[in-house]
Every structure is written in structure tokens, then in C-alpha cells.
Amino acid sequence: MSGERSGRRPTAAPVLYVPVRQGPKGCVARLFRTPRGGRTAVGFTSAQRLRSTLGAAQRWVRLAEPALRALTEPLGAAAVIVDPVPQPRPRTATVVREVRGPAFLGPRRARPLTAAAGGAGSPR
């Protein structure tokens, strides 16, 4: 039995809907960044999932997962993420600089206005 085939047909690689952009010589697979900054390729199991994630205007092609991997690995994308869920961009911390100076020393007591000695409106 060890040399017999099981009678099962080999399963075909899943076909994915892959987002593309227009390149100088045709369509180019879009690469994305992981939350940690690594490059990755993405594929979707349906055109509807692609559109709901990337928008209706996003162009796509159908590729088998091994073909997508073969195209993107030489470009530094070691991973293929299927049906990614977009993550909100992290909010950047707002740096507030403490300003010190006369305007920030606190409330001051108002002094009554007095005419300068010998000035134009001073009594003689």
C-alpha cells in the first residue's frame, strides 16, 4: 500500500483576487506594510472582499497563491496575507512643548494707571 496512490485528486492552489496598480510595463502587484513595517503581498478570496477593503476603484487580477508568492518574494515580500483586515493607523503622539516666560507666570494684579512725572498730562 505504501506505493499506491490514494485516488484523491491533488487540490489546486487557491485563486486569489490580487490588488494591482499600473506600472511602466503593465500591471504590478501592490505591496503593503505589516504593522511592524515588513513588506507583504495580499490576496482576497473574493472580489467583493477586495472592494470592501480597498474600494471599488481598486484594480485586481486573479492569481494562484504560489504565483503571487513567486512574483513578490524577489521584491522583499516574504508573506502573503489572505483577506486582511485593515488596521487603523496608530495615532501619533502630540508633543506639547512647555513655554515659559512672562505671559505664563500666572495672573498679575492690575495696577492703576498713573501719569508720569513731568509728562504732558501731569498736574503741576
PyMOL commands that set and color helices and strands:
alter all, ss='L'
color gray80, all
select helices_A, chain A and resi 47-54+65-75+102-104
alter helices_A, ss='H'
color red, helices_A
select strands_A, chain A and resi 15-23+26-29+31-33+39-43+59-64+79-82
alter strands_A, ss='S'
color yellow, strands_A
deselect
rebuild
show_as cartoon
